[in-house]
Amino acid sequence: NLIHLAYIERETVLKEVAFPCFTVVITGLLESCQHYVVTKQSNLTHWHPVLGWFAQSMDPELHAAMPHVKTQLHLLWNTQIVSILIGKSLAELVKDVESPQAATSSQNRTNPNFFKRAIEARVNRANVQKSYRALGSPEVHKIVLLCSLYYTALNTLTQLRLDILTGLCYQDRILYDLWLFLCSLGPNCGLKIFLDHLAINTKCTAPEFQMLQLFAECMTHYITILDDMEMYEQQNPFKLGDFVTVSSFLNLFLYNGVLGNLFGNDRHFEERMVYSSFQI
């Protein structure tokens, strides 16, 4: 009902309360539902058409309302709602950010001499690093929590998972802007800061890792729905070089995480990231 009300008031009230009020409340409600969501069938579980296997019995009278509930939930990844919640904020943050593969191609065209490029890179390194965003800064934390909202929805509304992924991937530029946002966090898409953060939060429960996993899940789904013409000829918005950079970042993150035993006992996070990296 809150999601439906937000959609009704999307041009007025929602824009005022989207963050942090609406984001925090909806995330909290979804998390509370997760307490009863289980991964396997047992004698103590019941099938729920939205949540999957559920540890609480469902009132038979609610079955008739399920189609309406699903319609309301789908509004959370409606184009207009996603744009208000995260799309416009992301677009504003990445409007001057260039993808790594595009930047590299530009440098190769303008500076054909390898040694000249190397010297210039060393001279400009300090200035380049100053432009990176800090992981704990307010604008970054806002995007992190908004991604956490959709990550929580993915893992709570298990029977609507594909709908959520498709909804996010088919948005105008949400996924690509999220990629540029990751690129703005540091060299190699913020690899070092994620690994440093992982060393502190070994349970992988921090919302920063939820953002990373949401991106990986969306990229995996995005690639499966692309046809050959879209991927190899149109290359819009993702270029082939972007896919290479994404997979390289995820592989390095996983390799260093496993090598340093930074994932602890969280096999689910590790398995999902491995699966996403393999697909990409």
Short mmCIF file of the C-alpha atoms (twelve columns), coordinates in Angstrom:
data_MODEL
# 
_entry.id   MODEL 
# 
loop_
_atom_site.group_PDB 
_atom_site.id 
_atom_site.type_symbol 
_atom_site.label_atom_id 
_atom_site.label_alt_id 
_atom_site.label_comp_id 
_atom_site.label_asym_id 
_atom_site.label_seq_id 
_atom_site.Cartn_x 
_atom_site.Cartn_y 
_atom_site.Cartn_z 
_atom_site.pdbx_PDB_model_num 
ATOM 1   C CA . ASN A 1   0.000  0.000   0.000   1 
ATOM 2   C CA . LEU A 2   2.864  2.393   0.784   1 
ATOM 3   C CA . ILE A 3   4.393  1.698   -2.621  1 
ATOM 4   C CA . HIS A 4   1.044  2.317   -4.310  1 
ATOM 5   C CA . LEU A 5   0.590  5.569   -2.382  1 
ATOM 6   C CA . ALA A 6   4.089  6.638   -3.401  1 
ATOM 7   C CA . TYR A 7   3.209  5.999   -7.043  1 
ATOM 8   C CA . ILE A 8   0.004  8.011   -6.756  1 
ATOM 9   C CA . GLU A 9   1.947  10.912  -5.195  1 
ATOM 10  C CA . ARG A 10  5.020  10.479  -7.415  1 
ATOM 11  C CA . GLU A 11  4.915  14.028  -8.759  1 
ATOM 12  C CA . THR A 12  4.498  15.676  -5.366  1 
ATOM 13  C CA . VAL A 13  5.041  14.035  -1.982  1 
ATOM 14  C CA . LEU A 14  7.330  11.208  -3.144  1 
ATOM 15  C CA . LYS A 15  9.940  13.638  -4.459  1 
ATOM 16  C CA . GLU A 16  10.113 15.186  -0.991  1 
ATOM 17  C CA . VAL A 17  10.258 11.977  1.069   1 
ATOM 18  C CA . ALA A 18  11.977 9.568   -1.358  1 
ATOM 19  C CA . PHE A 19  15.204 9.725   0.633   1 
ATOM 20  C CA . PRO A 20  15.730 8.875   3.353   1 
ATOM 21  C CA . CYS A 21  12.160 8.367   4.667   1 
ATOM 22  C CA . PHE A 22  10.583 6.220   1.939   1 
ATOM 23  C CA . THR A 23  13.810 4.329   1.209   1 
ATOM 24  C CA . VAL A 24  14.515 3.415   4.828   1 
ATOM 25  C CA . VAL A 25  10.911 2.456   5.636   1 
ATOM 26  C CA . ILE A 26  10.419 0.196   2.588   1 
ATOM 27  C CA . THR A 27  13.826 -1.427  3.079   1 
ATOM 28  C CA . GLY A 28  12.980 -2.099  6.724   1 
ATOM 29  C CA . LEU A 29  9.617  -3.640  5.847   1 
ATOM 30  C CA . LEU A 30  11.214 -5.896  3.245   1 
ATOM 31  C CA . GLU A 31  13.904 -6.950  5.717   1 
ATOM 32  C CA . SER A 32  11.246 -7.843  8.283   1 
ATOM 33  C CA . CYS A 33  9.637  -10.170 5.728   1 
ATOM 34  C CA . GLN A 34  13.000 -11.885 5.227   1 
ATOM 35  C CA . HIS A 35  12.884 -13.257 8.759   1 
ATOM 36  C CA . TYR A 36  10.321 -15.800 7.561   1 
ATOM 37  C CA . VAL A 37  11.614 -16.438 4.028   1 
ATOM 38  C CA . VAL A 38  13.477 -19.751 3.679   1 
ATOM 39  C CA . THR A 39  15.355 -21.304 0.768   1 
ATOM 40  C CA . LYS A 40  14.079 -24.873 1.008   1 
ATOM 41  C CA . GLN A 41  10.808 -26.688 1.445   1 
ATOM 42  C CA . SER A 42  10.229 -28.501 4.725   1 
ATOM 43  C CA . ASN A 43  7.386  -29.768 6.888   1 
ATOM 44  C CA . LEU A 44  7.288  -26.363 8.588   1 
ATOM 45  C CA . THR A 45  7.186  -24.161 5.491   1 
ATOM 46  C CA . HIS A 46  4.338  -22.932 3.315   1 
ATOM 47  C CA . TRP A 47  4.389  -21.741 -0.278  1 
ATOM 48  C CA . HIS A 48  3.807  -18.031 -0.797  1 
ATOM 49  C CA . PRO A 49  3.171  -16.725 -4.349  1 
ATOM 50  C CA . VAL A 50  5.381  -13.669 -3.766  1 
ATOM 51  C CA . LEU A 51  7.873  -14.678 -1.079  1 
ATOM 52  C CA . GLY A 52  8.425  -18.322 -2.004  1 
ATOM 53  C CA . TRP A 53  8.885  -20.795 0.835   1 
ATOM 54  C CA . PHE A 54  7.681  -19.073 3.976   1 
ATOM 55  C CA . ALA A 55  7.937  -20.063 7.610   1 
ATOM 56  C CA . GLN A 56  4.463  -18.718 8.423   1 
ATOM 57  C CA . SER A 57  1.140  -20.035 7.211   1 
ATOM 58  C CA . MET A 58  -0.858 -17.852 4.856   1 
ATOM 59  C CA . ASP A 59  -4.455 -16.867 5.455   1 
ATOM 60  C CA . PRO A 60  -6.474 -18.600 2.682   1 
ATOM 61  C CA . GLU A 61  -8.613 -15.492 2.333   1 
ATOM 62  C CA . LEU A 62  -5.559 -13.524 1.177   1 
ATOM 63  C CA . HIS A 63  -5.118 -15.591 -1.984  1 
ATOM 64  C CA . ALA A 64  -7.756 -13.566 -3.791  1 
ATOM 65  C CA . ALA A 65  -5.818 -10.369 -3.048  1 
ATOM 66  C CA . MET A 66  -2.479 -11.640 -4.396  1 
ATOM 67  C CA . PRO A 67  -2.917 -10.366 -7.983  1 
ATOM 68  C CA . HIS A 68  -3.589 -6.882  -6.611  1 
ATOM 69  C CA . VAL A 69  -0.615 -7.119  -4.226  1 
ATOM 70  C CA . LYS A 70  1.682  -8.095  -7.099  1 
ATOM 71  C CA . THR A 71  0.431  -5.164  -9.160  1 
ATOM 72  C CA . GLN A 72  1.222  -2.806  -6.298  1 
ATOM 73  C CA . LEU A 73  4.677  -4.304  -5.715  1 
ATOM 74  C CA . HIS A 74  5.556  -3.969  -9.406  1 
ATOM 75  C CA . LEU A 75  5.256  -0.208  -9.002  1 
ATOM 76  C CA . LEU A 76  8.492  -0.234  -6.974  1 
ATOM 77  C CA . TRP A 77  10.489 -0.867  -10.162 1 
ATOM 78  C CA . ASN A 78  8.188  1.184   -12.381 1 
ATOM 79  C CA . THR A 79  10.138 3.523   -14.684 1 
ATOM 80  C CA . GLN A 80  8.893  6.699   -13.020 1 
ATOM 81  C CA . ILE A 81  9.474  5.467   -9.461  1 
ATOM 82  C CA . VAL A 82  12.997 4.212   -10.208 1 
ATOM 83  C CA . SER A 83  13.812 7.506   -11.890 1 
ATOM 84  C CA . ILE A 84  12.652 9.494   -8.867  1 
ATOM 85  C CA . LEU A 85  14.331 7.241   -6.317  1 
ATOM 86  C CA . ILE A 86  17.705 6.622   -7.922  1 
ATOM 87  C CA . GLY A 87  17.792 7.517   -11.618 1 
ATOM 88  C CA . LYS A 88  18.063 11.294  -11.370 1 
ATOM 89  C CA . SER A 89  20.524 11.185  -8.465  1 
ATOM 90  C CA . LEU A 90  22.774 8.750   -10.334 1 
ATOM 91  C CA . ALA A 91  22.621 10.748  -13.554 1 
ATOM 92  C CA . GLU A 92  23.647 13.910  -11.719 1 
ATOM 93  C CA . LEU A 93  26.611 12.213  -10.044 1 
ATOM 94  C CA . VAL A 94  28.011 10.604  -13.206 1 
ATOM 95  C CA . LYS A 95  27.351 13.318  -15.783 1 
ATOM 96  C CA . ASP A 96  31.087 14.081  -16.003 1 
ATOM 97  C CA . VAL A 97  32.359 10.521  -15.437 1 
ATOM 98  C CA . GLU A 98  33.933 8.638   -18.333 1 
ATOM 99  C CA . SER A 99  34.049 4.861   -18.512 1 
ATOM 100 C CA . PRO A 100 37.563 3.372   -18.106 1 
ATOM 101 C CA . GLN A 101 37.631 1.816   -21.572 1 
ATOM 102 C CA . ALA A 102 36.578 5.106   -23.190 1 
ATOM 103 C CA . ALA A 103 39.234 7.027   -21.301 1 
ATOM 104 C CA . THR A 104 41.896 4.509   -22.312 1 
ATOM 105 C CA . SER A 105 40.905 4.686   -25.982 1 
ATOM 106 C CA . SER A 106 41.064 8.478   -25.868 1 
ATOM 107 C CA . GLN A 107 44.533 8.443   -24.334 1 
ATOM 108 C CA . ASN A 108 45.767 5.966   -26.926 1 
ATOM 109 C CA . ARG A 109 44.622 8.224   -29.764 1 
ATOM 110 C CA . THR A 110 46.096 11.439  -28.375 1 
ATOM 111 C CA . ASN A 111 49.337 10.042  -26.926 1 
ATOM 112 C CA . PRO A 112 50.717 7.312   -29.195 1 
ATOM 113 C CA . ASN A 113 54.044 7.226   -27.370 1 
ATOM 114 C CA . PHE A 114 53.880 4.687   -24.539 1 
ATOM 115 C CA . PHE A 115 56.600 6.307   -22.415 1 
ATOM 116 C CA . LYS A 116 55.067 9.737   -22.795 1 
ATOM 117 C CA . ARG A 117 51.734 8.363   -21.596 1 
ATOM 118 C CA . ALA A 118 53.419 6.675   -18.640 1 
ATOM 119 C CA . ILE A 119 55.162 9.901   -17.561 1 
ATOM 120 C CA . GLU A 120 51.997 11.948  -17.940 1 
ATOM 121 C CA . ALA A 121 50.054 9.360   -15.966 1 
ATOM 122 C CA . ARG A 122 52.487 9.639   -13.050 1 
ATOM 123 C CA . VAL A 123 52.374 13.437  -13.093 1 
ATOM 124 C CA . ASN A 124 48.591 13.572  -13.211 1 
ATOM 125 C CA . ARG A 125 47.938 10.686  -10.823 1 
ATOM 126 C CA . ALA A 126 47.518 12.901  -7.761  1 
ATOM 127 C CA . ASN A 127 45.027 15.137  -9.546  1 
ATOM 128 C CA . VAL A 128 43.074 12.162  -10.889 1 
ATOM 129 C CA . GLN A 129 42.803 10.567  -7.469  1 
ATOM 130 C CA . LYS A 130 41.354 13.770  -5.999  1 
ATOM 131 C CA . SER A 131 38.345 13.415  -8.274  1 
ATOM 132 C CA . TYR A 132 37.344 10.042  -6.823  1 
ATOM 133 C CA . ARG A 133 34.410 9.933   -4.436  1 
ATOM 134 C CA . ALA A 134 34.816 8.665   -0.898  1 
ATOM 135 C CA . LEU A 135 32.803 5.562   -0.073  1 
ATOM 136 C CA . GLY A 136 31.386 7.156   3.064   1 
ATOM 137 C CA . SER A 137 30.480 10.532  1.564   1 
ATOM 138 C CA . PRO A 138 26.793 11.614  1.751   1 
ATOM 139 C CA . GLU A 139 26.141 11.398  -2.006  1 
ATOM 140 C CA . VAL A 140 27.709 7.932   -2.205  1 
ATOM 141 C CA . HIS A 141 25.898 6.712   0.910   1 
ATOM 142 C CA . LYS A 142 22.585 7.803   -0.612  1 
ATOM 143 C CA . ILE A 143 23.134 5.696   -3.743  1 
ATOM 144 C CA . VAL A 144 24.340 2.797   -1.601  1 
ATOM 145 C CA . LEU A 145 21.139 2.790   0.473   1 
ATOM 146 C CA . LEU A 146 18.928 3.098   -2.597  1 
ATOM 147 C CA . CYS A 147 20.694 0.106   -4.156  1 
ATOM 148 C CA . SER A 148 20.268 -1.707  -0.856  1 
ATOM 149 C CA . LEU A 149 16.507 -1.178  -1.177  1 
ATOM 150 C CA . TYR A 150 16.372 -3.000  -4.517  1 
ATOM 151 C CA . TYR A 151 18.839 -5.651  -3.382  1 
ATOM 152 C CA . THR A 152 16.575 -6.369  -0.398  1 
ATOM 153 C CA . ALA A 153 13.563 -6.535  -2.714  1 
ATOM 154 C CA . LEU A 154 15.419 -9.069  -4.895  1 
ATOM 155 C CA . ASN A 155 16.100 -11.340 -1.960  1 
ATOM 156 C CA . THR A 156 12.705 -10.957 -0.291  1 
ATOM 157 C CA . LEU A 157 10.264 -11.021 -3.205  1 
ATOM 158 C CA . THR A 158 11.874 -14.168 -4.572  1 
ATOM 159 C CA . GLN A 159 9.052  -15.023 -6.967  1 
ATOM 160 C CA . LEU A 160 9.264  -11.576 -8.565  1 
ATOM 161 C CA . ARG A 161 13.040 -11.671 -8.911  1 
ATOM 162 C CA . LEU A 162 13.149 -11.763 -12.713 1 
ATOM 163 C CA . ASP A 163 10.560 -8.997  -12.905 1 
ATOM 164 C CA . ILE A 164 12.699 -6.783  -10.661 1 
ATOM 165 C CA . LEU A 165 15.885 -7.458  -12.641 1 
ATOM 166 C CA . THR A 166 14.143 -6.864  -15.955 1 
ATOM 167 C CA . GLY A 167 12.569 -3.681  -14.631 1 
ATOM 168 C CA . LEU A 168 15.927 -2.294  -13.517 1 
ATOM 169 C CA . CYS A 169 17.819 -3.413  -16.635 1 
ATOM 170 C CA . TYR A 170 15.287 -1.948  -19.041 1 
ATOM 171 C CA . GLN A 171 15.398 1.494   -17.434 1 
ATOM 172 C CA . ASP A 172 16.862 4.186   -19.663 1 
ATOM 173 C CA . ARG A 173 20.418 4.356   -18.262 1 
ATOM 174 C CA . ILE A 174 20.163 3.149   -14.666 1 
ATOM 175 C CA . LEU A 175 22.519 0.179   -15.010 1 
ATOM 176 C CA . TYR A 176 25.087 2.057   -17.082 1 
ATOM 177 C CA . ASP A 177 25.017 5.034   -14.717 1 
ATOM 178 C CA . LEU A 178 25.534 2.659   -11.795 1 
ATOM 179 C CA . TRP A 179 28.573 1.298   -13.634 1 
ATOM 180 C CA . LEU A 180 29.952 4.829   -14.094 1 
ATOM 181 C CA . PHE A 181 29.226 5.489   -10.429 1 
ATOM 182 C CA . LEU A 182 31.380 2.498   -9.447  1 
ATOM 183 C CA . CYS A 183 34.111 3.817   -11.740 1 
ATOM 184 C CA . SER A 184 34.029 7.125   -9.860  1 
ATOM 185 C CA . LEU A 185 34.942 5.435   -6.565  1 
ATOM 186 C CA . GLY A 186 38.599 4.851   -7.401  1 
ATOM 187 C CA . PRO A 187 41.093 3.125   -9.708  1 
ATOM 188 C CA . ASN A 188 39.859 -0.214  -11.052 1 
ATOM 189 C CA . CYS A 189 36.292 0.778   -10.140 1 
ATOM 190 C CA . GLY A 190 37.162 1.261   -6.483  1 
ATOM 191 C CA . LEU A 191 38.663 -2.213  -6.125  1 
ATOM 192 C CA . LYS A 192 40.965 -1.265  -3.251  1 
ATOM 193 C CA . ILE A 193 38.312 0.493   -1.184  1 
ATOM 194 C CA . PHE A 194 35.938 -2.459  -1.569  1 
ATOM 195 C CA . LEU A 195 38.658 -4.888  -0.488  1 
ATOM 196 C CA . ASP A 196 39.605 -2.667  2.456   1 
ATOM 197 C CA . HIS A 197 35.945 -2.468  3.449   1 
ATOM 198 C CA . LEU A 198 35.613 -6.231  3.084   1 
ATOM 199 C CA . ALA A 199 38.530 -6.748  5.465   1 
ATOM 200 C CA . ILE A 200 36.546 -4.874  8.125   1 
ATOM 201 C CA . ASN A 201 33.099 -6.281  7.329   1 
ATOM 202 C CA . THR A 202 33.858 -9.969  6.786   1 
ATOM 203 C CA . LYS A 203 30.177 -10.949 6.943   1 
ATOM 204 C CA . CYS A 204 29.548 -8.965  3.743   1 
ATOM 205 C CA . THR A 205 26.420 -7.437  5.284   1 
ATOM 206 C CA . ALA A 206 27.353 -3.798  4.663   1 
ATOM 207 C CA . PRO A 207 25.053 -2.034  2.182   1 
ATOM 208 C CA . GLU A 208 28.098 -1.277  0.006   1 
ATOM 209 C CA . PHE A 209 28.341 -4.980  -0.811  1 
ATOM 210 C CA . GLN A 210 24.610 -5.141  -1.424  1 
ATOM 211 C CA . MET A 211 25.106 -2.412  -4.032  1 
ATOM 212 C CA . LEU A 212 27.943 -4.403  -5.589  1 
ATOM 213 C CA . GLN A 213 25.899 -7.586  -5.672  1 
ATOM 214 C CA . LEU A 214 22.878 -5.777  -7.123  1 
ATOM 215 C CA . PHE A 215 25.092 -4.469  -9.920  1 
ATOM 216 C CA . ALA A 216 26.526 -7.940  -10.580 1 
ATOM 217 C CA . GLU A 217 23.056 -9.537  -10.615 1 
ATOM 218 C CA . CYS A 218 21.703 -6.879  -12.968 1 
ATOM 219 C CA . MET A 219 24.687 -7.169  -15.309 1 
ATOM 220 C CA . THR A 220 24.264 -10.937 -15.455 1 
ATOM 221 C CA . HIS A 221 20.589 -10.559 -16.323 1 
ATOM 222 C CA . TYR A 222 21.289 -7.728  -18.766 1 
ATOM 223 C CA . ILE A 223 23.728 -9.840  -20.767 1 
ATOM 224 C CA . THR A 224 21.242 -12.708 -21.019 1 
ATOM 225 C CA . ILE A 225 18.582 -10.478 -22.600 1 
ATOM 226 C CA . LEU A 226 20.929 -8.791  -25.105 1 
ATOM 227 C CA . ASP A 227 20.941 -10.152 -28.632 1 
ATOM 228 C CA . ASP A 228 24.059 -10.255 -30.824 1 
ATOM 229 C CA . MET A 229 23.208 -7.055  -32.680 1 
ATOM 230 C CA . GLU A 230 22.713 -5.090  -29.467 1 
ATOM 231 C CA . MET A 231 25.950 -6.359  -27.928 1 
ATOM 232 C CA . TYR A 232 28.372 -6.366  -30.878 1 
ATOM 233 C CA . GLU A 233 26.984 -3.790  -33.318 1 
ATOM 234 C CA . GLN A 234 24.897 -1.213  -31.487 1 
ATOM 235 C CA . GLN A 235 26.963 -1.254  -28.272 1 
ATOM 236 C CA . ASN A 236 24.681 1.257   -26.582 1 
ATOM 237 C CA . PRO A 237 25.188 2.200   -23.833 1 
ATOM 238 C CA . PHE A 238 27.670 -0.552  -22.890 1 
ATOM 239 C CA . LYS A 239 30.658 -0.984  -25.176 1 
ATOM 240 C CA . LEU A 240 32.494 -4.301  -25.460 1 
ATOM 241 C CA . GLY A 241 35.358 -2.753  -23.529 1 
ATOM 242 C CA . ASP A 242 32.978 -2.054  -20.650 1 
ATOM 243 C CA . PHE A 243 32.105 -5.737  -20.368 1 
ATOM 244 C CA . VAL A 244 35.801 -6.604  -20.276 1 
ATOM 245 C CA . THR A 245 36.426 -4.028  -17.542 1 
ATOM 246 C CA . VAL A 246 33.421 -5.172  -15.507 1 
ATOM 247 C CA . SER A 247 34.461 -8.819  -15.632 1 
ATOM 248 C CA . SER A 248 38.068 -7.908  -14.823 1 
ATOM 249 C CA . PHE A 249 36.971 -5.899  -11.783 1 
ATOM 250 C CA . LEU A 250 34.735 -8.695  -10.483 1 
ATOM 251 C CA . ASN A 251 37.410 -11.330 -11.079 1 
ATOM 252 C CA . LEU A 252 40.061 -9.296  -9.258  1 
ATOM 253 C CA . PHE A 253 37.653 -8.603  -6.398  1 
ATOM 254 C CA . LEU A 254 36.853 -12.291 -6.016  1 
ATOM 255 C CA . TYR A 255 40.455 -13.433 -6.446  1 
ATOM 256 C CA . ASN A 256 41.765 -11.058 -3.785  1 
ATOM 257 C CA . GLY A 257 38.818 -11.798 -1.513  1 
ATOM 258 C CA . VAL A 258 39.355 -15.552 -1.684  1 
ATOM 259 C CA . LEU A 259 43.147 -15.258 -1.513  1 
ATOM 260 C CA . GLY A 260 42.938 -13.128 1.618   1 
ATOM 261 C CA . ASN A 261 40.079 -15.175 3.094   1 
ATOM 262 C CA . LEU A 262 38.097 -11.934 3.320   1 
ATOM 263 C CA . PHE A 263 34.706 -13.520 2.677   1 
ATOM 264 C CA . GLY A 264 34.740 -15.382 5.984   1 
ATOM 265 C CA . ASN A 265 31.879 -17.858 6.163   1 
ATOM 266 C CA . ASP A 266 29.533 -16.003 3.816   1 
ATOM 267 C CA . ARG A 267 29.380 -18.602 1.064   1 
ATOM 268 C CA . HIS A 268 26.175 -17.140 -0.395  1 
ATOM 269 C CA . PHE A 269 27.794 -13.791 -1.221  1 
ATOM 270 C CA . GLU A 270 30.867 -15.486 -2.653  1 
ATOM 271 C CA . GLU A 271 28.826 -17.948 -4.735  1 
ATOM 272 C CA . ARG A 272 26.569 -15.245 -6.179  1 
ATOM 273 C CA . MET A 273 29.541 -13.053 -7.110  1 
ATOM 274 C CA . VAL A 274 31.355 -16.022 -8.661  1 
ATOM 275 C CA . TYR A 275 28.245 -16.918 -10.678 1 
ATOM 276 C CA . SER A 276 27.786 -13.324 -11.864 1 
ATOM 277 C CA . SER A 277 31.452 -12.980 -12.809 1 
ATOM 278 C CA . PHE A 278 31.354 -16.256 -14.725 1 
ATOM 279 C CA . GLN A 279 28.256 -15.213 -16.676 1 
ATOM 280 C CA . ILE A 280 29.735 -11.833 -17.574 1 
# 
